[in-house]
């Protein structure tokens, strides 16, 4: 398996800008992409994240370095830190939350975000799917529904690489920042 590609800042800015202007799902997809490039997350974790993982009971985005990826959400099955520190990432996630409220996506009858709904939705009350298959006696779960969205955004913006490119880019950028 080939190593995921690194995406430079110019490529990312083009990807983010062109995604955000899409009137149909641009705000959601921009939030997904910003999250993937701005925090150490896998697509399957984005599917599993519930609104309460990222938003408190007052409807405010949980930011800072005290967030966690719960064990049942984590790719590895172990709880780990989830820092949400980047102001641009915070803005993108807040914009998605605001869109959900304004459009009635994943809200309660009282008009609040439903904290038990997935954070990222594909429609008003439906999250992305996790597919399950059994091969060689092992259960495998994948995030094909989320991966299709990411690959479509890559194709629209002529970005090469795989969905793993986001995590590789985040890791290499953090590593480079530590030495400068």
DAKASUL-V389956 format. One record per residue. N is the residue number from 1. PHI is phi in radians with two decimals (NA if undefined). BURIAL is 1 if it has 16 or more other ideal C-beta (glycine too) atoms within 10 Angstrom, else 0. Layout:
n: <N/N>
phi: <PHI/PHI>
burial: <BURIAL/BURIAL>
//
This chain:
n: <1/2/3/4/5/6/7/8/9/10/11/12/13/14/15/16/17/18/19/20/21/22/23/24/25/26/27/28/29/30/31/32/33/34/35/36/37/38/39/40/41/42/43/44/45/46/47/48/49/50/51/52/53/54/55/56/57/58/59/60/61/62/63/64/65/66/67/68/69/70/71/72/73/74/75/76/77/78/79/80/81/82/83/84/85/86/87/88/89/90/91/92/93/94/95/96/97/98/99/100/101/102/103/104/105/106/107/108/109/110/111/112/113/114/115/116/117/118/119/120/121/122/123/124/125/126/127/128/129/130/131/132/133/134/135/136/137/138/139/140/141/142/143/144/145/146/147/148/149/150/151/152/153/154/155/156/157/158/159/160/161/162/163/164/165/166/167/168/169/170/171/172/173/174/175/176/177/178/179/180>
phi: <NA/-1.27/-1.20/-1.03/-1.30/-1.54/-1.89/-1.33/-1.07/-1.11/-1.10/-1.14/-1.07/-1.12/-1.04/-1.14/-1.12/-1.23/-1.26/-1.11/-1.40/-1.22/-1.24/-1.40/-2.23/-1.06/-1.16/-1.11/-1.14/-1.10/-1.08/-1.07/-1.14/-1.07/-1.13/-1.14/-1.59/-1.92/-2.67/-1.43/-2.27/-1.75/-0.95/-1.13/-1.22/-1.11/-1.18/-1.37/-1.10/-1.62/-1.00/-1.16/-1.24/-2.08/-2.26/-1.46/-1.20/-1.62/1.48/-1.68/-1.13/-1.42/-2.12/1.82/-1.80/-1.73/-1.26/-2.39/-1.65/-1.09/-0.98/-1.28/-1.69/-1.10/-0.99/-1.56/1.44/-2.09/-1.12/-2.66/-1.12/-2.35/-1.28/-2.13/-2.02/-1.24/-1.03/-1.25/-1.10/-1.01/-1.09/-1.11/-1.19/-1.14/-1.08/-1.15/-1.06/-1.11/-1.03/-1.03/-1.10/-1.17/-1.71/1.33/-1.51/1.12/-2.05/-1.39/-1.08/-1.41/1.61/-1.79/-1.05/-1.36/-1.18/-1.59/-1.37/-1.00/-1.19/-1.73/-2.05/-1.73/-2.69/-0.92/-2.39/-2.29/-1.51/-1.19/-1.62/-1.81/-1.54/-2.12/-2.44/-2.09/-2.40/0.96/1.37/-1.91/-1.46/-2.10/-2.06/-2.39/-1.98/-0.95/-1.12/-1.28/-1.04/-1.08/-1.10/-1.13/-1.10/-1.13/-1.15/-1.05/-1.09/-1.05/-1.88/0.94/-1.74/-1.56/1.97/-1.96/-1.11/-1.26/-1.10/-1.12/-1.16/-1.10/-1.09/-1.04/-1.09/-1.16/-1.13/-1.14/-1.11/-1.10/-1.12/-1.19/-1.75/-2.11>
burial: <0/0/0/1/0/0/1/0/0/0/1/1/0/0/1/1/0/1/1/1/0/0/0/0/0/1/1/1/1/1/1/1/1/1/1/1/1/1/1/1/1/1/1/1/1/1/1/1/1/1/1/1/1/1/1/0/0/0/0/0/1/1/1/0/0/0/1/0/1/1/0/0/1/1/1/0/0/0/0/0/0/1/0/1/0/1/0/0/1/1/0/1/1/0/1/1/1/0/1/1/0/0/0/0/1/1/1/0/0/0/0/0/1/1/1/0/1/1/1/1/1/1/0/0/0/0/1/1/0/0/0/0/0/0/0/0/0/0/0/0/0/0/1/0/0/1/1/0/1/1/0/0/1/1/0/0/1/0/1/0/1/1/1/1/1/1/1/1/1/1/0/0/1/0/0/0/0/0/0/0>
//
